[in-house]
Amino acid sequence: MDITIEASADDERPLIVARWVAGDGIGEEHQVDLDAIASWSELLGHTDAIDTLEAILRVAALGTEPEPDERTGENAWTEAFAVLQHREVARESEVFRALQEGTAEDPRSPALRGALAARRAVMEPIGATRDCDSLLARCRDKARSRMACACPTKASICARPATMTVEERPQSVENHGGEAFMAQEDRAKARAVLEPLLPEVRRRKARFLHSLTGNPVNPLGDDEPDEVPEVEPVEDPGDLNTLIDRCTREEAA
């Protein structure tokens, strides 16, 4: 499949526009917002922007995203979203606590303390000792499986947002999705378009993760907050115990 990939001319809202002719001879066009690349990369665990774009186009073209559960309303994203939210709430809560306490008792930086709290939030609930076994990694893999998306060749470090790259060679394997959706020449086109936009994708990823917490102030932003809010206890999402139970049952099976 020969895919044409270009950026839209609207600089205020950059879009990736992909066009191709499907097997039935009908032309297709899909517009992908940079916010989608930022959020899908975290929800699916991809570290490469081209792999993320390929996942978005695959799901859009092949219709592999399943319908929400009629009884519960859960969709393919629900579990990964809940655990990612839990991680980011734990991170920012610890950063706020570190800013309140200062470094007299604990010389570690607020960012480091936040990263350690984020790691605990997705490792300890199921007793994981490796990133690839964390609750977040399991939920991401389940989402990829349900949508027939490729799997990253390396598990992203669960304590921090994945570092985004733009590599012409796939940084994933097709053990959930069959044959690759984008050919090597398509990835080269995507790289030429995405590489200049990578700093913006990274900014939007940070904004997306902060939005999950509901905090009006981002303690990890460039500017230190004028006032450090009172730290509220970190509470698990309402369905976190359900996710842990599911993972335990699935592992036992």
N, C-alpha and C positions, 0 to 999 in steps of 0.2 A: 504494500500500500504506500503510495507516494503522498506524503502529508505536507501541505504548505503551512508554515508557521511564521507568524509575524506579530509585532506589537501594534496596537491601535495607535492612532495619531492623537488621541485624547490624553494629554499628559496629566490632567487632573485626576483621571481614573484609569491608569494603565490596564489594558486587557491583552491577554494572549489570544490571538485568533488562529484557529486551526481549521484547515479545509482539506477535504479529500473526497474521492469518488469511491463509494462503497461497492461491494461485490455485485449488487443488483443494478449498478450503473447510476445510482442516484447520488448526487452531490450532497455532502454534509458540511455544516459549519458549526463550530462550537467556540464560544467565547468564555475564557477562563479569567476570572478576577484574581489579582495577586493575593487577596485575602483568602481565597480558596486554596491556593498553593501553600500559604502559611499555615492554615488550620489543618488541612489534610495531612501535611507532613508530620505534624505532631500527633494527630489521631491515629495515623497508620504506622508511624515510626520510621518514615523515610528520612534520610539525611541528604538526599540529592534532589534538587528542584526538578530535574528532568524526569526522574523516576516518579516524583509526585505528579507532575503534569501528565505523564503516561497513565497513571492510575485514574486520574480524573477523566481523561479522554476515553479510556477503556470502559469505565462504568457508564459514561454518557452514551457512547456509541453502541455498546452491547447490552445495556440495560441490566447489569448484573447486581444492582443494589436491590435487595429484597424489600418487599412491602413490610411496614411495621406490623408487629404482632397485634392481631385484632383484640385480644383480651387485655394485654398489658400496655399496649402503645409503644413498646420498646422497638427500636430499629437497630440497624447494624452498627450505629455509632454509640448507642446508649452506654454500654459498659466502659469503653475507652474514654468517653467524655467524662463519666462520673469519676473515674480513677484519676484522670488528668486534672480535674477540678480539685480533687482531694489533695493531690500533690502540690498544686500551686497555692492553695489556701495554707497548707502546712509551711511552705517556703516563706510566703510573705508574712505570716504570723510570727515566725521565728526572726525574720529580719526586723520587724517592728520591735520585737522584744529586745533584740541586740542593740537597736538604736536607743531604746529607753535605758538600758542598763549600762551602756558604754563598754569600755574594754578593761576596766579596772580588775574585774573578777575573771573575765574571759577575754584574752587578747585576740581571739580569732575575729576576722572581719565579719560584718553582718552578712555579706554575700556567701561566705563559706559556711557560716552557721545555717543560713537558709538552704544551701545545697544539701547539707547533711540531713536537715529535717525533711527535705523533699525525698531524699533517698529512703529514709526510714518509713515514710508514709506509704511507699509502694513496695517495700521489701518485707517489713516486719509483719504485716497482716497475715501473710501466708508462710512466714519463716523462710523466705528466699535468701540465698547467699550469693547469687549471681544475677547480673542485670538481665540476662536472657530468661531468667525464671521469675522475674518480678511480676506482681499483679498487673502492672501496666503493660509489660511485654506480652503477657498472656491475652489480655483483652485486645491489644492491637492485632495480634495474630488471628484472633477469632474474627475481628472485623475484616481483615484482609481475606480470610477464608470465605466469609459470607458473601463478599463482593468480587471474588475471583481476581484478587490483585496480587502482584508479585511481592515477594518477601525480601527485605533488606538482607544483604549478605552478612552484616554485622549488626548486633543489637545495639541500639543507641544507649548511651549512658543515661540511666533513668533519673539521675539526680539533677540533670540540667537539660535545657532545650537542645535539640539536635542541631549541630553545626551544619549549615546548608552549603552544598557545593553544586557545581554544574559540570558533570563529567560526561564525556561522549560515550564512554563504555558504561553499561548498566551497573549500578551498585546494588542490584537485587537479582534474585533468581525466581523463575516462574513456577515454583512448586505449588502455587495456588491458582495460577491463571492460565496454564497452557502456554501457547506460543506468545512471544513478545508482540505487543501491539505496534510499537514503533521500531522501524528498521534503523540501522546504524546511521544512514544518511539523514533520517528524520531527527535523530538525536543531535546531529551536528547542526542542523537548522535551529533546533530548540536552544542549543547552547549559545549560538550567536545572538538570539533574541533575549534569553534569560540572564546571561552573564551581566549586562549593564544594569539589570533590574534587581540583582541579588541583594544589594544593601537595603532596598525598599522591602523586599520579601522578608528579610531578617527583622526589620523594624515592625512589620505587620505581625510577624510571629510573636514578638515580645508583647505587642499590644493585645493580641488574641489571648495569650496566656494570662496576662494581667486581668483581662476582662472576666475571666472565669471566677475570680476571687470575690468580685463585688466590692472591693475596696476602692474608695474614691481617690486615694493617693497611692501611687506606685512607689514603694520604698526602694525599688531597684532602678528607678529612673535616673536620668542624668543629673537632675536637680534634687538635692536633699530636701525632704519635706520641711516646711516651716514649723509644723507641729506634728509630733509623733502621737498618733491616736492610742487610746488604751487598748491593750492586747486582749482579745477575746479568746477563750479556749477553742482549740481546733476541734470541730465536730466532724464525724464521718458523714458523708452523704447518706441519706436515708436508706439507700439500697446497697451500701458498701458490704454489709454483712452478707447480704444475698449473693453478691459477687464472690465473696470469699468462699461461701458454701458451694457455689457452682464450681469454682476452680478446684476445690478439694475433691468434690465428687468426680469431676472430669479426670483429675490426676489418678484417682483410685481406679477408675474404669480403664 
